[in-house]
Structure formats: structure tokens, C-alpha cells
Amino acid sequence: MSGPSFFQTYMGQRFYETTMPQLVRQLTRLNDNLERLVVVAEQLSGPKQSSSGDPVPPTTEGVEKP
């Protein structure tokens, strides 16, 4: 491919100097908001539920004994 590389063009400079930093800031903001949302959701749901990776012990609730 002939011509200047992307980073050497006006659009490339704008992308690396403006667009990418804005994307990083917005992703950081999104992550912060999600963390706060998880905290609020855990507070509203009561006691912490076991995560999907933790084994759940079997219960005998609702099972009739012979």
C-alpha cells in the first residue's frame, strides 16, 4: 500500500489523540457505574447468593421422607 500510514494522516492523528482517549475514559466510566450498580443490586437482593462457580450444597427441603 502506498502513501502515508494511518497514524500519519489527519484522521489517524485525530483517532489516536482524541477518539482513543475518549473511548478509554468512557469504558472506565462504564466500569465504575457497573461496579456501583452491582453493589446496589447486592444490597437490594439481601444476603449474597453463591456465585455460579461455587458448589451449592443439596437441600432436602420439599422432599418427603419414607
N, CA, C and O atoms as a Tripos MOL2 file, in Angstrom:
@<TRIPOS>MOLECULE
protein
  264   263    66     0     0
PROTEIN
NO_CHARGES

@<TRIPOS>ATOM
      1 N           0.8400   -1.1710    0.0000 N.3       1 MET1
      2 CA          0.0000    0.0000    0.0000 C.3       1 MET1
      3 C           0.8870    1.2360    0.0000 C.2       1 MET1
      4 O           1.7850    1.3570    0.8340 O.2       1 MET1
      5 N           0.6480    2.1340   -0.9080 N.am      2 SER2
      6 CA          1.4660    3.3400   -0.9850 C.3       2 SER2
      7 C           0.8000    4.4710   -0.2120 C.2       2 SER2
      8 O          -0.3700    4.3890    0.1630 O.2       2 SER2
      9 N           1.5580    5.5080    0.0110 N.am      3 GLY3
     10 CA          1.0200    6.6530    0.7290 C.3       3 GLY3
     11 C           1.3580    6.5910    2.2060 C.2       3 GLY3
     12 O           2.0090    5.6530    2.6650 O.2       3 GLY3
     13 N           0.9170    7.5850    2.9410 N.am      4 PRO4
     14 CA          1.2470    7.6290    4.3750 C.3       4 PRO4
     15 C           0.5000    6.5500    5.1580 C.2       4 PRO4
     16 O          -0.5770    6.1000    4.7680 O.2       4 PRO4
     17 N           1.1040    6.1570    6.2650 N.am      5 SER5
     18 CA          0.4340    5.2200    7.1690 C.3       5 SER5
     19 C          -0.7200    5.9300    7.8580 C.2       5 SER5
     20 O          -0.7760    7.1590    7.8820 O.2       5 SER5
     21 N          -1.6290    5.1620    8.4120 N.am      6 PHE6
     22 CA         -2.8250    5.7410    9.0320 C.3       6 PHE6
     23 C          -2.4680    6.7730   10.0950 C.2       6 PHE6
     24 O          -3.0730    7.8440   10.1460 O.2       6 PHE6
     25 N          -1.4920    6.4600   10.9450 N.am      7 PHE7
     26 CA         -1.1630    7.3750   12.0320 C.3       7 PHE7
     27 C          -0.5460    8.6770   11.5150 C.2       7 PHE7
     28 O          -0.4770    9.6620   12.2500 O.2       7 PHE7
     29 N          -0.1020    8.6870   10.2680 N.am      8 GLN8
     30 CA          0.4840    9.8880    9.6890 C.3       8 GLN8
     31 C          -0.5590   10.8040    9.0460 C.2       8 GLN8
     32 O          -0.2410   11.9340    8.6730 O.2       8 GLN8
     33 N          -1.7710   10.3400    8.9170 N.am      9 THR9
     34 CA         -2.8290   11.1520    8.3150 C.3       9 THR9
     35 C          -3.5140   11.9960    9.3780 C.2       9 THR9
     36 O          -3.3620   11.7520   10.5750 O.2       9 THR9
     37 N          -4.2760   13.0000    8.9230 N.am     10 TYR10
     38 CA         -5.0350   13.8310    9.8560 C.3      10 TYR10
     39 C          -6.0430   12.9800   10.6380 C.2      10 TYR10
     40 O          -6.1740   13.1170   11.8540 O.2      10 TYR10
     41 N          -6.7470   12.1070    9.9270 N.am     11 MET11
     42 CA         -7.7380   11.2590   10.5950 C.3      11 MET11
     43 C          -7.0690   10.2970   11.5770 C.2      11 MET11
     44 O          -7.6170   10.0240   12.6450 O.2      11 MET11
     45 N          -5.9050    9.7890   11.2280 N.am     12 GLY12
     46 CA         -5.1810    8.8960   12.1280 C.3      12 GLY12
     47 C          -4.7250    9.6150   13.3870 C.2      12 GLY12
     48 O          -4.8440    9.0850   14.4910 O.2      12 GLY12
     49 N          -4.2050   10.8180   13.2180 N.am     13 GLN13
     50 CA         -3.7890   11.5980   14.3870 C.3      13 GLN13
     51 C          -4.9900   11.9070   15.2670 C.2      13 GLN13
     52 O          -4.9070   11.8050   16.4910 O.2      13 GLN13
     53 N          -6.0850   12.2760   14.6620 N.am     14 ARG14
     54 CA         -7.3080   12.5720   15.4300 C.3      14 ARG14
     55 C          -7.7860   11.3270   16.1830 C.2      14 ARG14
     56 O          -8.2080   11.4080   17.3360 O.2      14 ARG14
     57 N          -7.7120   10.1780   15.5090 N.am     15 PHE15
     58 CA         -8.1320    8.9230   16.1330 C.3      15 PHE15
     59 C          -7.2950    8.6300   17.3770 C.2      15 PHE15
     60 O          -7.8390    8.3430   18.4430 O.2      15 PHE15
     61 N          -5.9750    8.7040   17.2390 N.am     16 TYR16
     62 CA         -5.0940    8.3590   18.3610 C.3      16 TYR16
     63 C          -5.0480    9.4220   19.4460 C.2      16 TYR16
     64 O          -4.8450    9.0940   20.6150 O.2      16 TYR16
     65 N          -5.2310   10.6900   19.0870 N.am     17 GLU17
     66 CA         -5.1130   11.7610   20.0720 C.3      17 GLU17
     67 C          -6.4440   12.1250   20.7330 C.2      17 GLU17
     68 O          -6.4520   12.6470   21.8480 O.2      17 GLU17
     69 N          -7.5580   11.8590   20.0670 N.am     18 THR18
     70 CA         -8.8570   12.2650   20.6050 C.3      18 THR18
     71 C          -9.7910   11.0820   20.8290 C.2      18 THR18
     72 O         -10.2970   10.8890   21.9340 O.2      18 THR18
     73 N         -10.0190   10.2950   19.7900 N.am     19 THR19
     74 CA        -11.0190    9.2350   19.8590 C.3      19 THR19
     75 C         -10.6360    8.1510   20.8550 C.2      19 THR19
     76 O         -11.4490    7.7720   21.6980 O.2      19 THR19
     77 N          -9.4070    7.6470   20.7720 N.am     20 MET20
     78 CA         -8.9930    6.5630   21.6760 C.3      20 MET20
     79 C          -9.0160    6.9870   23.1460 C.2      20 MET20
     80 O          -9.5480    6.2460   23.9730 O.2      20 MET20
     81 N          -8.4590    8.1530   23.5070 N.am     21 PRO21
     82 CA         -8.5570    8.5620   24.9120 C.3      21 PRO21
     83 C         -10.0010    8.7050   25.3960 C.2      21 PRO21
     84 O         -10.3090    8.3670   26.5380 O.2      21 PRO21
     85 N         -10.8940    9.2110   24.5210 N.am     22 GLN22
     86 CA        -12.3100    9.3230   24.8970 C.3      22 GLN22
     87 C         -12.9170    7.9410   25.1190 C.2      22 GLN22
     88 O         -13.6820    7.7370   26.0610 O.2      22 GLN22
     89 N         -12.5730    7.0020   24.2540 N.am     23 LEU23
     90 CA        -13.0760    5.6320   24.4230 C.3      23 LEU23
     91 C         -12.6210    5.0430   25.7520 C.2      23 LEU23
     92 O         -13.4120    4.4220   26.4620 O.2      23 LEU23
     93 N         -11.3660    5.2340   26.0840 N.am     24 VAL24
     94 CA        -10.8360    4.7060   27.3410 C.3      24 VAL24
     95 C         -11.5460    5.3520   28.5260 C.2      24 VAL24
     96 O         -11.9060    4.6620   29.4790 O.2      24 VAL24
     97 N         -11.7520    6.6670   28.4780 N.am     25 ARG25
     98 CA        -12.4620    7.3530   29.5680 C.3      25 ARG25
     99 C         -13.8830    6.8230   29.7180 C.2      25 ARG25
    100 O         -14.3460    6.5850   30.8340 O.2      25 ARG25
    101 N         -14.5690    6.6390   28.6030 N.am     26 GLN26
    102 CA        -15.9430    6.1570   28.6620 C.3      26 GLN26
    103 C         -16.0110    4.7080   29.1520 C.2      26 GLN26
    104 O         -16.9300    4.3550   29.8910 O.2      26 GLN26
    105 N         -15.0660    3.8770   28.7580 N.am     27 LEU27
    106 CA        -15.0350    2.4990   29.2590 C.3      27 LEU27
    107 C         -14.7690    2.4700   30.7660 C.2      27 LEU27
    108 O         -15.3660    1.6730   31.4890 O.2      27 LEU27
    109 N         -13.8850    3.3280   31.2300 N.am     28 THR28
    110 CA        -13.6170    3.4350   32.6640 C.3      28 THR28
    111 C         -14.8670    3.8820   33.4030 C.2      28 THR28
    112 O         -15.2050    3.3370   34.4530 O.2      28 THR28
    113 N         -15.5530    4.8800   32.8480 N.am     29 ARG29
    114 CA        -16.8000    5.3780   33.4540 C.3      29 ARG29
    115 C         -17.8660    4.2790   33.4900 C.2      29 ARG29
    116 O         -18.5630    4.1150   34.4920 O.2      29 ARG29
    117 N         -17.9860    3.5340   32.3970 N.am     30 LEU30
    118 CA        -18.9500    2.4330   32.3330 C.3      30 LEU30
    119 C         -18.6330    1.3810   33.3880 C.2      30 LEU30
    120 O         -19.5360    0.8900   34.0640 O.2      30 LEU30
    121 N         -17.3620    1.0340   33.5330 N.am     31 ASN31
    122 CA        -16.9720    0.0460   34.5240 C.3      31 ASN31
    123 C         -17.2810    0.5270   35.9390 C.2      31 ASN31
    124 O         -17.7800   -0.2430   36.7600 O.2      31 ASN31
    125 N         -16.9910    1.7900   36.2290 N.am     32 ASP32
    126 CA        -17.3010    2.3530   37.5510 C.3      32 ASP32
    127 C         -18.8030    2.2920   37.8300 C.2      32 ASP32
    128 O         -19.2200    1.9240   38.9280 O.2      32 ASP32
    129 N         -19.6130    2.6530   36.8330 N.am     33 ASN33
    130 CA        -21.0640    2.6130   37.0050 C.3      33 ASN33
    131 C         -21.5670    1.1940   37.2080 C.2      33 ASN33
    132 O         -22.4630    0.9660   38.0210 O.2      33 ASN33
    133 N         -21.0020    0.2360   36.4780 N.am     34 LEU34
    134 CA        -21.4040   -1.1650   36.6550 C.3      34 LEU34
    135 C         -21.0470   -1.6740   38.0520 C.2      34 LEU34
    136 O         -21.8250   -2.4010   38.6680 O.2      34 LEU34
    137 N         -19.8720   -1.2910   38.5470 N.am     35 GLU35
    138 CA        -19.4940   -1.7010   39.8990 C.3      35 GLU35
    139 C         -20.4680   -1.1470   40.9350 C.2      35 GLU35
    140 O         -20.8660   -1.8560   41.8600 O.2      35 GLU35
    141 N         -20.8510    0.1240   40.7770 N.am     36 ARG36
    142 CA        -21.8190    0.7050   41.7140 C.3      36 ARG36
    143 C         -23.1750    0.0250   41.5920 C.2      36 ARG36
    144 O         -23.8520   -0.1880   42.5970 O.2      36 ARG36
    145 N         -23.5720   -0.3130   40.3890 N.am     37 LEU37
    146 CA        -24.8440   -0.9920   40.1640 C.3      37 LEU37
    147 C         -24.8520   -2.3720   40.8190 C.2      37 LEU37
    148 O         -25.8660   -2.7830   41.3830 O.2      37 LEU37
    149 N         -23.7460   -3.0780   40.7480 N.am     38 VAL38
    150 CA        -23.6490   -4.4060   41.3730 C.3      38 VAL38
    151 C         -23.7800   -4.2790   42.8880 C.2      38 VAL38
    152 O         -24.4550   -5.0880   43.5240 O.2      38 VAL38
    153 N         -23.1400   -3.2730   43.4620 N.am     39 VAL39
    154 CA        -23.2300   -3.0680   44.9150 C.3      39 VAL39
    155 C         -24.6690   -2.8050   45.3250 C.2      39 VAL39
    156 O         -25.1470   -3.3790   46.3040 O.2      39 VAL39
    157 N         -25.3620   -1.9530   44.5960 N.am     40 VAL40
    158 CA        -26.7590   -1.6310   44.9100 C.3      40 VAL40
    159 C         -27.6320   -2.8670   44.7330 C.2      40 VAL40
    160 O         -28.4980   -3.1370   45.5660 O.2      40 VAL40
    161 N         -27.4160   -3.6180   43.6620 N.am     41 ALA41
    162 CA        -28.2130   -4.8240   43.4190 C.3      41 ALA41
    163 C         -27.9930   -5.8520   44.5240 C.2      41 ALA41
    164 O         -28.9400   -6.5170   44.9440 O.2      41 ALA41
    165 N         -26.7560   -5.9880   45.0010 N.am     42 GLU42
    166 CA        -26.4910   -6.9260   46.0980 C.3      42 GLU42
    167 C         -27.1700   -6.4750   47.3780 C.2      42 GLU42
    168 O         -27.6730   -7.3040   48.1360 O.2      42 GLU42
    169 N         -27.1920   -5.1670   47.6310 N.am     43 GLN43
    170 CA        -27.8540   -4.6510   48.8300 C.3      43 GLN43
    171 C         -29.3640   -4.8940   48.7590 C.2      43 GLN43
    172 O         -29.9840   -5.2390   49.7660 O.2      43 GLN43
    173 N         -29.9470   -4.7200   47.5930 N.am     44 LEU44
    174 CA        -31.3870   -4.9100   47.4500 C.3      44 LEU44
    175 C         -31.7910   -6.3780   47.4810 C.2      44 LEU44
    176 O         -32.9080   -6.7020   47.8830 O.2      44 LEU44
    177 N         -30.8980   -7.2670   47.0640 N.am     45 SER45
    178 CA        -31.2530   -8.6850   46.9990 C.3      45 SER45
    179 C         -31.0790   -9.3930   48.3360 C.2      45 SER45
    180 O         -31.4550  -10.5580   48.4600 O.2      45 SER45
    181 N         -30.5260   -8.7300   49.3240 N.am     46 GLY46
    182 CA        -30.3570   -9.3490   50.6310 C.3      46 GLY46
    183 C         -29.0350  -10.0730   50.7300 C.2      46 GLY46
    184 O         -28.0200   -9.6010   50.2190 O.2      46 GLY46
    185 N         -29.0450  -11.2410   51.3980 N.am     47 PRO47
    186 CA        -27.7770  -11.9630   51.5840 C.3      47 PRO47
    187 C         -27.1780  -12.3580   50.2450 C.2      47 PRO47
    188 O         -27.8830  -12.6240   49.2710 O.2      47 PRO47
    189 N         -25.8680  -12.3880   50.2340 N.am     48 LYS48
    190 CA        -25.1640  -12.6860   48.9930 C.3      48 LYS48
    191 C         -25.4430  -14.1110   48.5400 C.2      48 LYS48
    192 O         -25.3480  -15.0570   49.3230 O.2      48 LYS48
    193 N         -25.7860  -14.2490   47.2770 N.am     49 GLN49
    194 CA        -26.0050  -15.5600   46.6830 C.3      49 GLN49
    195 C         -24.6490  -16.1330   46.3060 C.2      49 GLN49
    196 O         -23.7130  -15.3850   46.0230 O.2      49 GLN49
    197 N         -24.5360  -17.4610   46.3010 N.am     50 SER50
    198 CA        -23.2810  -18.0540   45.8890 C.3      50 SER50
    199 C         -23.0960  -17.8310   44.3970 C.2      50 SER50
    200 O         -24.0600  -17.8550   43.6310 O.2      50 SER50
    201 N         -21.8500  -17.6120   43.9920 N.am     51 SER51
    202 CA        -21.5850  -17.3620   42.5790 C.3      51 SER51
    203 C         -21.7360  -18.6460   41.7870 C.2      51 SER51
    204 O         -21.7750  -19.7370   42.3570 O.2      51 SER51
    205 N         -21.8190  -18.5160   40.4870 N.am     52 SER52
    206 CA        -22.0550  -19.6850   39.6400 C.3      52 SER52
    207 C         -20.9090  -20.6770   39.7020 C.2      52 SER52
    208 O         -21.0940  -21.8430   39.3540 O.2      52 SER52
    209 N         -19.7220  -20.2480   40.1360 N.am     53 GLY53
    210 CA        -18.5770  -21.1430   40.2170 C.3      53 GLY53
    211 C         -18.5180  -21.9200   41.5210 C.2      53 GLY53
    212 O         -17.8060  -22.9200   41.6100 O.2      53 GLY53
    213 N         -19.2590  -21.4770   42.5370 N.am     54 ASP54
    214 CA        -19.2420  -22.1530   43.8310 C.3      54 ASP54
    215 C         -20.2470  -23.2930   43.8320 C.2      54 ASP54
    216 O         -21.3530  -23.1550   43.3100 O.2      54 ASP54
    217 N         -19.8540  -24.4350   44.4260 N.am     55 PRO55
    218 CA        -20.8130  -25.5320   44.5070 C.3      55 PRO55
    219 C         -21.9410  -25.1920   45.4850 C.2      55 PRO55
    220 O         -21.7130  -24.5440   46.5070 O.2      55 PRO55
    221 N         -23.1270  -25.6240   45.1700 N.am     56 VAL56
    222 CA        -24.2890  -25.3860   46.0110 C.3      56 VAL56
    223 C         -24.6440  -26.7020   46.6790 C.2      56 VAL56
    224 O         -24.8890  -27.6940   45.9920 O.2      56 VAL56
    225 N         -24.6780  -26.7310   48.0290 N.am     57 PRO57
    226 CA        -24.9980  -27.9940   48.7010 C.3      57 PRO57
    227 C         -26.4500  -28.3830   48.4340 C.2      57 PRO57
    228 O         -27.3210  -27.5180   48.3410 O.2      57 PRO57
    229 N         -26.7070  -29.6840   48.3130 N.am     58 PRO58
    230 CA        -28.0760  -30.1140   48.0630 C.3      58 PRO58
    231 C         -28.9480  -29.8520   49.2910 C.2      58 PRO58
    232 O         -28.4730  -29.9090   50.4260 O.2      58 PRO58
    233 N         -30.2160  -29.5670   49.0520 N.am     59 THR59
    234 CA        -31.1490  -29.3470   50.1530 C.3      59 THR59
    235 C         -32.1770  -30.4730   50.1420 C.2      59 THR59
    236 O         -32.4420  -31.0960   49.1140 O.2      59 THR59
    237 N         -32.7430  -30.7080   51.3140 N.am     60 THR60
    238 CA        -33.7920  -31.7280   51.4260 C.3      60 THR60
    239 C         -35.1490  -31.0740   51.5900 C.2      60 THR60
    240 O         -36.1370  -31.7450   51.8870 O.2      60 THR60
    241 N         -35.1990  -29.7790   51.3980 N.am     61 GLU61
    242 CA        -36.4510  -29.0390   51.5370 C.3      61 GLU61
    243 C         -37.4130  -29.4850   50.4500 C.2      61 GLU61
    244 O         -37.0530  -29.5280   49.2740 O.2      61 GLU61
    245 N         -38.6310  -29.8160   50.8430 N.am     62 GLY62
    246 CA        -39.6430  -30.2260   49.8940 C.3      62 GLY62
    247 C         -39.5760  -31.6940   49.5050 C.2      62 GLY62
    248 O         -40.3630  -32.1450   48.6740 O.2      62 GLY62
    249 N         -38.6490  -32.4470   50.0910 N.am     63 VAL63
    250 CA        -38.5120  -33.8540   49.7700 C.3      63 VAL63
    251 C         -39.1770  -34.6500   50.8940 C.2      63 VAL63
    252 O         -38.8620  -34.4470   52.0670 O.2      63 VAL63
    253 N         -40.0880  -35.5450   50.5450 N.am     64 GLU64
    254 CA        -40.7760  -36.3600   51.5520 C.3      64 GLU64
    255 C         -39.8800  -37.5000   51.9930 C.2      64 GLU64
    256 O         -39.1930  -38.1180   51.1790 O.2      64 GLU64
    257 N         -39.8950  -37.7730   53.2990 N.am     65 LYS65
    258 CA        -39.1150  -38.8870   53.8240 C.3      65 LYS65
    259 C         -40.0150  -40.1100   53.8730 C.2      65 LYS65
    260 O         -41.2060  -39.9990   54.1630 O.2      65 LYS65
    261 N         -39.4370  -41.2960   53.5840 N.am     66 PRO66
    262 CA        -40.2610  -42.5280   53.5650 C.3      66 PRO66
    263 C         -40.7390  -42.9500   54.9220 C.2      66 PRO66
    264 O         -41.4340  -43.9590   55.0460 O.2      66 PRO66
@<TRIPOS>BOND
     1     1     2 1
     2     2     3 1
     3     3     4 2
     4     3     5 am
     5     5     6 1
     6     6     7 1
     7     7     8 2
     8     7     9 am
     9     9    10 1
    10    10    11 1
    11    11    12 2
    12    11    13 am
    13    13    14 1
    14    14    15 1
    15    15    16 2
    16    15    17 am
    17    17    18 1
    18    18    19 1
    19    19    20 2
    20    19    21 am
    21    21    22 1
    22    22    23 1
    23    23    24 2
    24    23    25 am
    25    25    26 1
    26    26    27 1
    27    27    28 2
    28    27    29 am
    29    29    30 1
    30    30    31 1
    31    31    32 2
    32    31    33 am
    33    33    34 1
    34    34    35 1
    35    35    36 2
    36    35    37 am
    37    37    38 1
    38    38    39 1
    39    39    40 2
    40    39    41 am
    41    41    42 1
    42    42    43 1
    43    43    44 2
    44    43    45 am
    45    45    46 1
    46    46    47 1
    47    47    48 2
    48    47    49 am
    49    49    50 1
    50    50    51 1
    51    51    52 2
    52    51    53 am
    53    53    54 1
    54    54    55 1
    55    55    56 2
    56    55    57 am
    57    57    58 1
    58    58    59 1
    59    59    60 2
    60    59    61 am
    61    61    62 1
    62    62    63 1
    63    63    64 2
    64    63    65 am
    65    65    66 1
    66    66    67 1
    67    67    68 2
    68    67    69 am
    69    69    70 1
    70    70    71 1
    71    71    72 2
    72    71    73 am
    73    73    74 1
    74    74    75 1
    75    75    76 2
    76    75    77 am
    77    77    78 1
    78    78    79 1
    79    79    80 2
    80    79    81 am
    81    81    82 1
    82    82    83 1
    83    83    84 2
    84    83    85 am
    85    85    86 1
    86    86    87 1
    87    87    88 2
    88    87    89 am
    89    89    90 1
    90    90    91 1
    91    91    92 2
    92    91    93 am
    93    93    94 1
    94    94    95 1
    95    95    96 2
    96    95    97 am
    97    97    98 1
    98    98    99 1
    99    99   100 2
   100    99   101 am
   101   101   102 1
   102   102   103 1
   103   103   104 2
   104   103   105 am
   105   105   106 1
   106   106   107 1
   107   107   108 2
   108   107   109 am
   109   109   110 1
   110   110   111 1
   111   111   112 2
   112   111   113 am
   113   113   114 1
   114   114   115 1
   115   115   116 2
   116   115   117 am
   117   117   118 1
   118   118   119 1
   119   119   120 2
   120   119   121 am
   121   121   122 1
   122   122   123 1
   123   123   124 2
   124   123   125 am
   125   125   126 1
   126   126   127 1
   127   127   128 2
   128   127   129 am
   129   129   130 1
   130   130   131 1
   131   131   132 2
   132   131   133 am
   133   133   134 1
   134   134   135 1
   135   135   136 2
   136   135   137 am
   137   137   138 1
   138   138   139 1
   139   139   140 2
   140   139   141 am
   141   141   142 1
   142   142   143 1
   143   143   144 2
   144   143   145 am
   145   145   146 1
   146   146   147 1
   147   147   148 2
   148   147   149 am
   149   149   150 1
   150   150   151 1
   151   151   152 2
   152   151   153 am
   153   153   154 1
   154   154   155 1
   155   155   156 2
   156   155   157 am
   157   157   158 1
   158   158   159 1
   159   159   160 2
   160   159   161 am
   161   161   162 1
   162   162   163 1
   163   163   164 2
   164   163   165 am
   165   165   166 1
   166   166   167 1
   167   167   168 2
   168   167   169 am
   169   169   170 1
   170   170   171 1
   171   171   172 2
   172   171   173 am
   173   173   174 1
   174   174   175 1
   175   175   176 2
   176   175   177 am
   177   177   178 1
   178   178   179 1
   179   179   180 2
   180   179   181 am
   181   181   182 1
   182   182   183 1
   183   183   184 2
   184   183   185 am
   185   185   186 1
   186   186   187 1
   187   187   188 2
   188   187   189 am
   189   189   190 1
   190   190   191 1
   191   191   192 2
   192   191   193 am
   193   193   194 1
   194   194   195 1
   195   195   196 2
   196   195   197 am
   197   197   198 1
   198   198   199 1
   199   199   200 2
   200   199   201 am
   201   201   202 1
   202   202   203 1
   203   203   204 2
   204   203   205 am
   205   205   206 1
   206   206   207 1
   207   207   208 2
   208   207   209 am
   209   209   210 1
   210   210   211 1
   211   211   212 2
   212   211   213 am
   213   213   214 1
   214   214   215 1
   215   215   216 2
   216   215   217 am
   217   217   218 1
   218   218   219 1
   219   219   220 2
   220   219   221 am
   221   221   222 1
   222   222   223 1
   223   223   224 2
   224   223   225 am
   225   225   226 1
   226   226   227 1
   227   227   228 2
   228   227   229 am
   229   229   230 1
   230   230   231 1
   231   231   232 2
   232   231   233 am
   233   233   234 1
   234   234   235 1
   235   235   236 2
   236   235   237 am
   237   237   238 1
   238   238   239 1
   239   239   240 2
   240   239   241 am
   241   241   242 1
   242   242   243 1
   243   243   244 2
   244   243   245 am
   245   245   246 1
   246   246   247 1
   247   247   248 2
   248   247   249 am
   249   249   250 1
   250   250   251 1
   251   251   252 2
   252   251   253 am
   253   253   254 1
   254   254   255 1
   255   255   256 2
   256   255   257 am
   257   257   258 1
   258   258   259 1
   259   259   260 2
   260   259   261 am
   261   261   262 1
   262   262   263 1
   263   263   264 2
@<TRIPOS>SUBSTRUCTURE
     1 MET1         2 RESIDUE 1 A MET
     2 SER2         6 RESIDUE 1 A SER
     3 GLY3        10 RESIDUE 1 A GLY
     4 PRO4        14 RESIDUE 1 A PRO
     5 SER5        18 RESIDUE 1 A SER
     6 PHE6        22 RESIDUE 1 A PHE
     7 PHE7        26 RESIDUE 1 A PHE
     8 GLN8        30 RESIDUE 1 A GLN
     9 THR9        34 RESIDUE 1 A THR
    10 TYR10       38 RESIDUE 1 A TYR
    11 MET11       42 RESIDUE 1 A MET
    12 GLY12       46 RESIDUE 1 A GLY
    13 GLN13       50 RESIDUE 1 A GLN
    14 ARG14       54 RESIDUE 1 A ARG
    15 PHE15       58 RESIDUE 1 A PHE
    16 TYR16       62 RESIDUE 1 A TYR
    17 GLU17       66 RESIDUE 1 A GLU
    18 THR18       70 RESIDUE 1 A THR
    19 THR19       74 RESIDUE 1 A THR
    20 MET20       78 RESIDUE 1 A MET
    21 PRO21       82 RESIDUE 1 A PRO
    22 GLN22       86 RESIDUE 1 A GLN
    23 LEU23       90 RESIDUE 1 A LEU
    24 VAL24       94 RESIDUE 1 A VAL
    25 ARG25       98 RESIDUE 1 A ARG
    26 GLN26      102 RESIDUE 1 A GLN
    27 LEU27      106 RESIDUE 1 A LEU
    28 THR28      110 RESIDUE 1 A THR
    29 ARG29      114 RESIDUE 1 A ARG
    30 LEU30      118 RESIDUE 1 A LEU
    31 ASN31      122 RESIDUE 1 A ASN
    32 ASP32      126 RESIDUE 1 A ASP
    33 ASN33      130 RESIDUE 1 A ASN
    34 LEU34      134 RESIDUE 1 A LEU
    35 GLU35      138 RESIDUE 1 A GLU
    36 ARG36      142 RESIDUE 1 A ARG
    37 LEU37      146 RESIDUE 1 A LEU
    38 VAL38      150 RESIDUE 1 A VAL
    39 VAL39      154 RESIDUE 1 A VAL
    40 VAL40      158 RESIDUE 1 A VAL
    41 ALA41      162 RESIDUE 1 A ALA
    42 GLU42      166 RESIDUE 1 A GLU
    43 GLN43      170 RESIDUE 1 A GLN
    44 LEU44      174 RESIDUE 1 A LEU
    45 SER45      178 RESIDUE 1 A SER
    46 GLY46      182 RESIDUE 1 A GLY
    47 PRO47      186 RESIDUE 1 A PRO
    48 LYS48      190 RESIDUE 1 A LYS
    49 GLN49      194 RESIDUE 1 A GLN
    50 SER50      198 RESIDUE 1 A SER
    51 SER51      202 RESIDUE 1 A SER
    52 SER52      206 RESIDUE 1 A SER
    53 GLY53      210 RESIDUE 1 A GLY
    54 ASP54      214 RESIDUE 1 A ASP
    55 PRO55      218 RESIDUE 1 A PRO
    56 VAL56      222 RESIDUE 1 A VAL
    57 PRO57      226 RESIDUE 1 A PRO
    58 PRO58      230 RESIDUE 1 A PRO
    59 THR59      234 RESIDUE 1 A THR
    60 THR60      238 RESIDUE 1 A THR
    61 GLU61      242 RESIDUE 1 A GLU
    62 GLY62      246 RESIDUE 1 A GLY
    63 VAL63      250 RESIDUE 1 A VAL
    64 GLU64      254 RESIDUE 1 A GLU
    65 LYS65      258 RESIDUE 1 A LYS
    66 PRO66      262 RESIDUE 1 A PRO
